[in-house]
């Protein structure tokens, strides 16, 4: 009898409010005294089972529910979505920049460890046997992150020196931070830019200096913020949207047809097994990078401006190999 079966057996024996002696539990499970003690302790501490010892009957029973998470027996395993969410949150907490939530991180990590260890396997075994890979995370100055995070939460404006990698230049801006975003393993701050008089997303790692100001941040309604920032593609947003139409080969279609590139995308299979995908974008920089990943297995059908840009990028790449 494995551990999960033992938990269910203990649960069955203690149902109905009856008191069951330690000896009877041990005989029913066919395990040692030490193992039964460990199982009872695990159910109480990890699963929040309201198991209590009754001195009058010299046995164990279920008492009143314990404060905290609701008692429930573990399933065979976490779902793919659950294990990814738990391990990703654990990773974020372990690598969270100090200064924002430092006093609360250790208790949260302990809680995640308890949850990860509440299925059929220990937390150590889960994290040893399951990997969540994080790629292309850029180095981030802890102090800058703390300043940006505090300004966002305290609703204060920030004066920043922001480095534009595309143009290799630095600009000074005053921004009203709206929210922090963790996207593709990097942190961004969605903000109202008082220089451009518009919403922008700034990579926190590209902020070379940040000074909190006494002025209150300009508040953007959530609906307007969501509408603006969800209209574009990836991290790049904008009010003016263009629709791209891409056609993938039958080989690439096996992957792309199951991927979510944009919440408003439209896709369909072609008769030859290829796949056409239409999606909106406001700035083509990130979209072009994602298109180029598929090399000869994708073609931009429209608009012509995007098709030309991808063609130029491919020609420039091919020139390097001549």
FENCORSUL-V864407 format. One line per field, one symbol per residue. phi: phi as a letter, one per 30 degrees, with the letter a starting at -180 (. if undefined). A space follows every 10 residues. Layout:
phi=???
This chain:
phi=.dddddeddd eddcdiidcb deddddddci bdeddddddd dddddccidd dbccddchac adcdeddked daddddadde dddddddddd ddddcdddjc bedcdddddd ddddddcccd bdddddddcb ccdcbidcdb dedddddddd ddddhbdbcb ccccddchbc bcbcbcdcac bcbhibcbbd bdcdddhadb ccdddcddab bdcdddddcc eedddddddc ddcidccldd ccccbcbcdd ddedcddccc dadcdbbadc ddjdbcbcad acbdeddddd dddchdcbbd daddddeddd dddddddddd cd
